[in-house]
Each structure stands twice: as C-alpha cells, then as structure tokens.
Amino acid sequence: MGLNDAAWERLFEKYRILEAVDREGRFLISAAQIKEFREPRLMTKFDHRVNLPAIFAENRLSILPVTRGDYLISTFASYQDFDPPAARACRISVPSHIQSLAPRFLSSEAIALNCAGACGILSDFLEDEALIPTVSGRMGSGSFAFLINTERGRASVSVSGSQIEIDAAYEGLRSLSLFEAKRDLADDFLIRQLYYPFRVWSSRVTKPVKPVFLIFSNGVFYLYQYQFEHPEYYNSLRLVKQKNYVISPEISRRDLENLLQAVPGEPEPPISFPQANSMARIVNLMELLCEKPMTRQAITTEYAFDERQTNYYTDAGRYLGLIEKGRDGGTIWFTLSLLGRQIMEMDYRERQLAIISQILRHRAFQETLRLCLEWGEVPGTADVVRIMKASDLFHVGADSTYIRRSSTVIGWMNWILNFIAS
C-alpha cells in the first residue's frame, strides 16, 4: 500500500468520511485535517483516475478544492476521457536558426509550449492572429459556483479563493486560449484543470475563452481544444478540435528496409514477451526516467499507470534493453540503461531509428515488419501469432497468451509505420 493510500485510509476512518458521504452526499475536509497524516499537496493531486487512492477508487469518489485550504469529497464525475488522437500528424520543423529547441531539449511543459509557438503550431491550431503570451502561473480563483455530476445527480459546488494554475495563455484578435500542458500520455484528465481557469477568465474578458490541452512526447504535440457548452456546468465540455503535429523525422521506407538488413537478431531475453501495446508510452516513460530514477510506486503514483501497467511497461522497456531494474533494500527502482540514455540524447531522427533497431533485434517484430512492407499493411492477429510461435518466446505458452500479446506486435508495427510520410 502506498503512502497516500495508507494516509487516506486513516483519514477516512478517523472522520467517518464514507458515512458522511453516504448520509449527506459529500464531506468537507480541511488541509489542516489532511496534514495530520501527510502533506496536503501530496494527498490531493490526482491528475488521472488511476492516481486516486484505493479507498477513493473503490467507492467511486474524487476530491475538488473549494477554497485555498478546503476540499470536497464526493462521487464527483471529475475526469474526462481523451478521444483517440488523429491517426496522422502534421509534419512541422523547428526554424533552422533555432538550436535550443531541438526535441531532446524539450524537457518541460514550458519549453514544449515555446517550441509549439516557434514552429507555428499555436497559430495554426488556434486559427487566430497576432497571438501574444499573456497570463500564466498560480493565481486565485475568485468566487463562482457550478453544477457537477454525481451518483445522486447534479450537485452544486461553490468555490471561493481556491488556487488555480495556468501553464500558458495566448491572446489573439478573436479569442483567449488557456493551456494545460503535460508531458505524460494518459487516457483521461482532470476537468478541473481546464474548468477553473475557464470560469475565472470568462468573467474577466469579453472574448471567447478556449480551453486547450497540449501533450508533448517524443517530438509529437497532441492538441485538444474543448468548449464548455454551459459555462456553469462542469461536465458540459465538448471536444471541438483535435490535431497532432510532429517534428519531421524524415524516416523513409528505405530506412526501414536497411534496418531489416543490417540489424542482427538476438536470442530472446529471460523476460516475458511484452504486453504493452503503446510504444509511444514506453518512450514517454523513458523521457520521465531521463530526468531521474523512479520507484515502481512513484511511476504508479506520478504517471498515468495503474500498478499492473507499471509492471507491463517497465518490463517492455527492459525487454528492449532500454530500462533497467534494481533493488535498494525492499524498494524496486527503475532507471534508463546506458543504451537507453544514449538513445534519448540523440537527435529526433536518430532516436527513432535506434529504438526501431532495438525492436527489430527480436525475431517476432523483425518478421512482422517484413510482412508489413511486403503487403503494404499490418498483418492480422493470426499471421502475427504464427510468427510469434516460430520465434522461441520466453514464458508464452497458451494460445490465449499468444493472441493477447500479438496486440503488442501490432501496436508497435503501427508506431513504426506512422513515421513513413504518406
């Protein structure tokens, strides 16, 4: 059990929070009460559903700040799933005279936003002119009220003097766009991160306010523009537009054919064959490990993974020789391997080719890519399973396991083929 889980269990027991929620529909808790067991800033930051403490998840609860020092716990519908991103991305490039915004230097949300501005991504996506960066950082919310979905129906919540944070805002001739920026790929997000700033600035400017979510990983910018169709209703957001931009990798079919000829095969490692369909998320995890080693618990708590996904994706990185696992006493740590660190320090194109090379050292992936290039499409499950069964995989026996793990092969093939310009 993690530290947050344990602390919240004790808080729920001391203040009989479940009984209060069952009786009244909500429970108001103060930062002072939370601090009895752990620092509030560590106990209340849950950017994704999977980050919620177990007692919240088991009882379908979430938490929202309502003042600078008070929080409401209820069965709030606090999160929104991301729509699947567009299959293709617009190819862009960093201006030739800009050296400090190479992809390997985009190590924070702020720098990624600067790069998006320099590459023309913001003006294209926002469809506005004369964009100027304006407000950002932490500020007070003022006072406002809203309706939010709960398991008992819509409930009213009043906010007064809560703290909000805006990663960036860009004002043009026709609108003010408020950005929430992240570097971790996830399935969902906390609506509050868009809604509270939207309510604050909608009351301060006469122009339309556009809430925008930007995610940056491995040279790709994913942008989502939302609209709150009923400003006083938290759950009224609708996706208006979604678009992806990629810093052009200049990878061709011939590059892949050359890799197939040049990359030597190697015996399968004594690590279970991966069950991690998203290569983009493996690379994203490597980006986070570039900054610091992380424990299994830290990855689960800070990243948009549950414990099972943490195991799957760290094992996938180890399978490729890019992530290493260690133990310090009873704590398991993950770091980039020497090869993984060298790859993450490469320029964008070389990084992708190096990662693809590591994938192609494994026969199941190498043979499947040959078929992809020969057929002009990714093979189906039956063909992939046939290749896997001939590849002497470690700890894969039952047909059902082959079928389940074949989705990893298919997912990684799609990731590779997406680099080829259409």
C-alpha positions, -999 to 999 in steps of 0.1 A, spaced: 0 0 0 14 34 -10 18 63 15 -12 82 1 -34 51 3 -24 45 39 -29 81 50 -63 84 33 -74 51 49 -66 66 83 -84 99 75 -115 81 63 -116 60 95 -109 90 118 -135 113 103 -160 86 91 -159 101 57 -178 72 39 -206 75 64 -208 113 58 -208 109 20 -235 83 22 -256 105 45 -250 139 30 -236 133 -4 -203 150 4 -176 156 30 -157 189 35 -122 183 47 -95 209 55 -58 210 47 -51 210 84 -70 177 89 -52 162 59 -18 173 73 -24 153 104 -13 123 83 6 137 53 14 168 34 -18 180 16 -1 188 -17 9 152 -19 -25 139 -8 -48 159 -32 -30 159 -66 -47 132 -87 -44 142 -124 -59 109 -136 -83 84 -124 -56 58 -119 -38 81 -95 -67 81 -70 -61 64 -37 -76 29 -34 -103 40 -10 -114 67 -35 -114 43 -64 -133 16 -46 -160 40 -35 -162 60 -68 -151 92 -50 -130 121 -61 -118 154 -45 -121 190 -55 -106 222 -39 -132 248 -30 -110 273 -10 -73 277 -5 -75 253 24 -107 232 20 -116 203 -2 -149 185 -10 -150 147 -13 -180 132 -32 -189 109 -61 -180 137 -85 -176 129 -122 -143 148 -121 -125 132 -151 -129 131 -189 -115 105 -212 -94 117 -241 -108 109 -275 -83 88 -295 -58 111 -312 -59 115 -350 -40 87 -368 -18 111 -387 1 142 -377 10 174 -395 47 175 -400 65 206 -388 101 217 -383 119 239 -358 131 271 -376 166 264 -389 182 292 -369 168 279 -335 192 254 -319 179 254 -283 145 239 -292 157 206 -306 134 177 -294 160 163 -270 160 197 -251 122 198 -247 124 187 -211 95 207 -196 59 218 -204 71 254 -206 98 247 -232 74 225 -252 50 254 -254 77 277 -265 86 252 -293 50 250 -303 49 287 -307 82 289 -326 71 261 -351 38 278 -359 17 251 -342 -2 275 -320 -12 299 -347 -23 270 -370 -43 252 -343 -59 283 -327 -68 299 -360 -61 333 -346 -37 361 -355 -13 382 -335 -10 357 -307 6 371 -276 15 351 -245 -3 367 -215 -12 353 -181 4 322 -166 13 307 -132 -6 304 -100 -34 328 -91 -66 330 -70 -99 317 -84 -122 344 -70 -157 332 -63 -180 312 -86 -205 283 -84 -211 254 -107 -231 222 -112 -213 188 -114 -225 153 -120 -225 129 -90 -240 95 -85 -270 113 -69 -275 136 -99 -262 171 -104 -248 188 -73 -240 224 -67 -204 234 -56 -192 269 -46 -156 279 -50 -140 309 -32 -104 318 -32 -91 284 -44 -58 283 -61 -56 278 -99 -27 274 -122 -24 282 -159 5 268 -178 2 294 -206 -24 317 -222 -23 332 -257 -45 360 -267 -52 368 -303 -75 391 -322 -105 369 -316 -100 348 -285 -81 340 -253 -67 304 -252 -58 289 -219 -34 259 -220 -29 229 -197 3 213 -208 16 178 -199 44 155 -208 28 122 -199 5 103 -222 -27 94 -205 -62 80 -211 -80 108 -192 -76 141 -175 -90 161 -146 -116 185 -159 -109 210 -131 -75 218 -147 -94 234 -176 -127 244 -159 -115 265 -130 -92 287 -152 -120 289 -178 -145 302 -152 -121 327 -139 -111 343 -172 -145 340 -188 -156 366 -162 -126 389 -169 -125 392 -207 -152 397 -234 -136 375 -260 -144 337 -262 -121 317 -239 -108 284 -254 -96 257 -230 -68 238 -247 -49 206 -236 -14 201 -250 5 169 -245 41 167 -258 61 134 -261 89 122 -283 86 151 -308 48 149 -311 24 176 -300 -11 164 -293 -36 194 -290 -72 192 -278 -95 222 -279 -126 220 -257 -157 241 -252 -179 242 -221 -213 244 -237 -230 255 -205 -204 276 -186 -219 269 -151 -219 231 -157 -186 213 -150 -194 183 -172 -206 202 -203 -173 201 -220 -172 190 -257 -142 184 -279 -141 210 -306 -109 200 -324 -80 176 -321 -49 178 -341 -14 163 -339 19 178 -350 52 160 -353 87 174 -357 95 158 -390 116 126 -386 125 122 -422 123 84 -420 115 65 -452 106 30 -463 141 26 -475 154 34 -439 133 5 -426 144 -19 -453 180 -10 -445 174 -17 -408 159 -51 -416 191 -60 -435 215 -45 -410 201 -52 -375 213 -86 -362 188 -109 -345 195 -119 -309 181 -146 -286 151 -137 -266 159 -124 -231 146 -141 -200 119 -115 -197 83 -122 -205 73 -111 -240 58 -76 -238 22 -68 -231 24 -31 -237 6 -20 -268 17 16 -269 53 22 -279 46 59 -276 40 54 -239 72 33 -235 92 62 -250 72 86 -228 82 66 -197 118 68 -209 116 106 -211 105 107 -175 133 83 -164 157 106 -182 151 131 -155 156 108 -125 153 71 -115 119 62 -102 105 36 -79 77 14 -90 54 32 -66 65 66 -79 58 56 -115 23 44 -105 16 75 -84 30 102 -107 23 87 -141 -10 77 -157 -4 40 -149 -20 16 -125 3 -9 -108 -3 -36 -135 5 -12 -163 36 -1 -145 48 -37 -145 39 -42 -181 56 -11 -194 88 -12 -174 91 -49 -184 87 -39 -221 115 -13 -217 137 -40 -200 128 -64 -229 143 -39 -253 174 -32 -232 164 4 -226 153 3 -190 170 -14 -160 155 -26 -128 173 -25 -95 166 -30 -58 177 -9 -28 167 -29 3 130 -36 -2 125 -8 -28 124 -16 -66 139 12 -87 139 17 -125 165 37 -145 174 41 -181 201 17 -192 233 32 -206 219 24 -241 186 40 -232 203 71 -220 224 73 -251 194 69 -273 174 96 -255 203 121 -261 202 116 -299 186 139 -324 150 131 -332 155 110 -363 184 90 -349 165 84 -317 136 68 -336 158 47 -358 178 35 -327 146 25 -309 133 7 -340 166 -11 -342 162 -24 -307 127 -37 -316 140 -54 -347 166 -74 -328 137 -96 -318 126 -121 -345 88 -117 -339 90 -80 -347 115 -83 -375 95 -109 -394 62 -90 -389 78 -58 -402 90 -77 -433 54 -87 -439 42 -51 -433 65 -38 -460 57 -67 -484 19 -65 -480 16 -27 -475 -4 -32 -443 0 -47 -408 -8 -84 -407 -37 -97 -388 -37 -115 -355 -35 -150 -370 -4 -142 -390 13 -124 -361 6 -154 -338 21 -177 -364 53 -156 -365 54 -154 -327 51 -192 -323 82 -196 -345 102 -171 -325 111 -191 -293 95 -166 -270 101 -167 -232 72 -177 -210 45 -177 -237 27 -210 -239 -11 -209 -242 -28 -198 -274 -47 -172 -255 -15 -156 -243 -1 -155 -279 -33 -138 -291 -32 -113 -262 5 -105 -267 1 -102 -305 -16 -69 -299 18 -56 -287 34 -66 -320 6 -50 -340 7 -18 -319 45 -15 -323 42 -20 -360 17 8 -363 40 30 -344 69 23 -367 49 27 -399 35 60 -388 69 76 -393 68 70 -430 54 101 -447 22 93 -466 
